[in-house]
């Protein structure tokens, strides 16, 4: 028998990302952040969108398994350029290399969300196209001096100075590129019958 979901208990966010927590707080839904503890290694020949979906689902399910009777929201973002998947750079050299590789090109950012609870998982995927302007190494280095975005997928912060690196952004949801598509999250919560403000 599937556990009943408590609508009174706060939503669980399967993430330790402060960016996702800040975004989710905008919906004014009570929530608690919980580390999902999921291996995020891609499988061989896994498409970027499929990787984002699988990881969002795995994060939500991992936390839901530890907290039966609670709704759990998982999310993951995978930037894809040509045949490459970009992760968080972690250091300056990798960030420089990523940004220069994207210079003058378009990058797809696949952001998946999954809501798990009561043996049920519902999910959605948002894909944002970012067109980078032509960047010189000096521009990239100046950007990273001002905003060292080493913990951000794609090596930039679109909500900050990173916006200056682009020519255009094509998206259904501007919050998706930051890491959590709030329009999709609201739809998932409404579909699940979660009480919304």
C-alpha positions as CSV (number, residue, x, y, z in Angstrom):
1,X,0.0,0.0,0.0
2,X,1.3,3.4,-1.0
3,X,1.9,5.9,1.9
4,X,-0.6,8.7,2.1
5,X,0.9,12.1,1.4
6,X,0.7,14.7,4.1
7,X,-0.4,18.0,2.5
8,X,0.5,19.8,5.8
9,X,4.1,18.8,5.9
10,X,6.6,21.1,4.1
11,X,7.7,20.1,0.6
12,X,11.2,18.6,0.5
13,X,13.7,20.0,-2.0
14,X,16.2,17.2,-3.0
15,X,19.1,19.6,-3.4
16,X,21.8,21.4,-1.5
17,X,21.9,24.2,-4.2
18,X,21.4,27.6,-2.6
19,X,20.3,28.8,-6.1
20,X,17.4,26.3,-6.3
21,X,16.4,27.1,-2.7
22,X,16.3,30.8,-3.4
23,X,14.2,30.2,-6.5
24,X,11.8,27.8,-4.8
25,X,11.3,30.4,-2.0
26,X,9.7,32.7,-4.6
27,X,6.7,30.4,-4.7
28,X,6.1,31.0,-1.0
29,X,5.6,27.2,-0.4
30,X,7.1,25.9,2.9
31,X,10.0,23.6,2.1
32,X,13.1,22.0,3.6
33,X,16.2,21.2,1.6
34,X,17.6,17.6,1.9
35,X,20.8,16.3,0.3
36,X,19.8,13.6,-2.3
37,X,23.1,11.7,-2.2
38,X,22.8,10.6,-5.9
39,X,25.6,9.6,-8.2
40,X,25.4,12.1,-11.1
41,X,27.8,10.2,-13.4
42,X,26.3,10.1,-17.0
43,X,25.9,6.6,-18.5
44,X,27.5,5.8,-21.8
45,X,25.9,7.5,-24.8
46,X,23.2,9.1,-22.6
47,X,21.6,12.1,-24.3
48,X,21.8,15.3,-22.3
49,X,18.0,15.8,-21.9
50,X,17.7,12.1,-20.8
51,X,20.5,12.7,-18.3
52,X,18.7,15.7,-16.8
53,X,15.4,13.8,-16.6
54,X,17.1,10.7,-15.0
55,X,19.0,12.7,-12.4
56,X,16.0,14.9,-11.4
57,X,13.9,11.7,-11.0
58,X,16.7,9.9,-9.1
59,X,17.2,12.8,-6.7
60,X,13.4,13.1,-6.0
61,X,13.0,9.3,-5.6
62,X,16.1,8.9,-3.3
63,X,14.7,11.5,-0.8
64,X,11.1,10.2,-1.2
65,X,12.3,6.7,-0.3
66,X,13.8,8.1,3.0
67,X,10.8,10.3,3.7
68,X,7.6,8.3,2.9
69,X,4.5,10.4,3.1
70,X,6.2,13.6,1.8
71,X,6.2,15.3,-1.5
72,X,9.8,15.7,-2.8
73,X,11.0,17.9,-5.6
74,X,14.2,17.0,-7.5
75,X,15.8,19.0,-10.3
76,X,18.9,18.8,-12.5
77,X,20.4,20.9,-15.3
78,X,22.6,19.7,-18.1
79,X,24.2,22.1,-20.5
80,X,24.9,20.6,-23.9
81,X,27.1,22.0,-26.7
82,X,27.5,19.9,-29.8
83,X,28.5,16.5,-28.4
84,X,29.7,17.8,-25.1
85,X,28.0,17.9,-21.7
86,X,29.2,20.7,-19.5
87,X,29.1,20.3,-15.8
88,X,30.1,22.8,-13.1
89,X,33.6,23.9,-13.9
90,X,35.0,23.8,-10.4
91,X,38.0,25.9,-11.2
92,X,39.1,28.9,-13.3
93,X,40.9,27.0,-16.0
94,X,37.9,24.8,-16.8
95,X,35.6,27.8,-16.7
96,X,37.8,29.7,-19.2
97,X,37.9,26.6,-21.5
98,X,34.1,26.1,-21.3
99,X,33.3,29.8,-22.1
100,X,35.8,30.0,-25.0
101,X,34.3,26.8,-26.5
102,X,30.9,28.5,-26.4
103,X,32.0,31.7,-28.0
104,X,29.7,32.7,-30.9
105,X,27.7,29.5,-30.5
106,X,24.4,28.2,-29.1
107,X,24.3,26.0,-26.1
108,X,21.2,24.0,-24.9
109,X,20.4,24.0,-21.2
110,X,18.1,21.1,-20.3
111,X,16.5,21.6,-16.9
112,X,14.4,18.8,-15.6
113,X,12.1,18.7,-12.5
114,X,10.5,15.7,-10.9
115,X,8.0,15.6,-8.1
116,X,7.8,12.3,-6.1
117,X,5.6,11.0,-3.4
118,X,3.2,8.2,-2.6
119,X,4.7,5.9,-5.1
120,X,4.1,8.5,-7.9
121,X,6.6,10.6,-9.9
122,X,5.6,13.4,-12.3
123,X,8.1,15.3,-14.2
124,X,8.7,18.0,-16.8
125,X,11.7,19.2,-18.9
126,X,12.5,22.8,-20.0
127,X,15.1,23.5,-22.7
128,X,16.6,26.9,-22.9
129,X,18.8,28.0,-25.9
130,X,21.6,30.4,-25.0
131,X,23.4,32.1,-27.9
132,X,26.8,33.4,-26.7
133,X,28.3,36.4,-28.4
134,X,31.9,36.2,-29.7
135,X,34.2,36.2,-26.7
136,X,37.9,36.9,-26.4
137,X,40.0,35.3,-23.8
138,X,40.5,38.7,-22.1
139,X,36.8,39.2,-21.9
140,X,36.3,35.8,-20.3
141,X,39.0,36.4,-17.8
142,X,37.6,39.8,-16.9
143,X,34.2,38.2,-16.4
144,X,35.6,35.5,-14.1
145,X,37.6,38.1,-12.2
146,X,34.3,39.9,-11.5
147,X,32.1,36.8,-11.0
148,X,33.9,33.5,-10.5
149,X,31.1,31.2,-11.5
150,X,32.9,28.0,-10.8
151,X,29.9,26.4,-9.0
152,X,27.5,27.1,-11.9
153,X,26.7,24.8,-14.9
154,X,28.1,26.5,-18.0
155,X,30.5,28.7,-16.0
156,X,28.2,31.8,-15.7
157,X,25.5,33.3,-13.6
158,X,22.7,34.6,-15.8
159,X,21.1,36.4,-12.8
160,X,24.3,38.4,-12.5
161,X,27.0,39.7,-14.8
162,X,26.9,36.5,-16.9
163,X,24.0,38.1,-18.9
164,X,26.7,40.2,-20.6
165,X,28.1,37.1,-22.3
166,X,25.0,36.4,-24.5
167,X,23.4,37.7,-27.7
168,X,20.1,36.0,-27.0
169,X,18.2,33.6,-24.7
170,X,15.3,31.6,-25.9
171,X,13.2,30.1,-23.1
172,X,9.7,29.5,-22.0
173,X,10.7,30.1,-18.4
174,X,13.5,32.6,-17.4
175,X,14.0,30.8,-14.1
176,X,15.0,27.5,-15.8
177,X,18.4,28.8,-16.8
178,X,19.2,29.8,-13.1
179,X,18.4,26.1,-12.2
180,X,14.8,25.6,-11.3
181,X,11.9,26.3,-13.8
182,X,9.3,27.7,-11.5
183,X,6.5,27.7,-14.0
184,X,7.0,23.9,-14.4
185,X,7.3,23.4,-10.6
186,X,4.0,25.2,-10.0
187,X,2.3,23.0,-12.6
188,X,3.7,19.9,-11.0
189,X,2.6,20.9,-7.5
190,X,-0.9,21.9,-8.8
191,X,-1.2,18.5,-10.7
192,X,-0.3,16.7,-7.5
193,X,-2.9,18.6,-5.5
194,X,-0.3,20.3,-3.3
195,X,-1.7,23.3,-1.5
196,X,-0.4,26.5,-3.2
197,X,-0.7,30.1,-2.0
